[in-house]
């Protein structure tokens, strides 16, 4: 097993869209409900700090491996996609220095049914985190993944895939990051 401790720095704002089921008050208008509950779309820890869930980073790098479709040297047409999908895990969230009540909101029109291109739009608010950075530990269980391949895929993940709402993979531009440093540990 290996660990890659990656220091990541945002290059665009980050926004979350966590599902929540906060009950609507009796006779509360949709706009009032949205104004009261929009911060519930953010992931927070037990201390009220906003976190970036570990699966955001795990899914990001796995989608980048699939996107790049890098071939494994000496293995014919085989690519690293399956190696990243089964052999890379992130277990700890990245805790940000913000609490959800400190974050500004961005009001946007989104499809009412949640599907892109929908004809009926509704006004929703999403929290915006302008800048973030921190260390994310990737656990690598597949020996085929080398430090160079990991770095190449993580660089692409930050620029081409992204994390959160309105990320590049979903035709947006939020959630992009660059890799400042990787500490590679072989165990």
Protein Blocks (a to p, Z undefined) as FASTA:
>chain_A
ZZdddddddfbdcdddddcfddcdehiafklmmmmmmmmmpccdfkopacddfklmmmmm
mmmmmmnopacehiljacfklmmmmmgccfbdcddfbdfklpccddddddfklpghiabd
cdddddddfbacdddddddfbfklcfklmmmmmmmmmmmnogcehifklopaehiacdfb
dcdddZZ
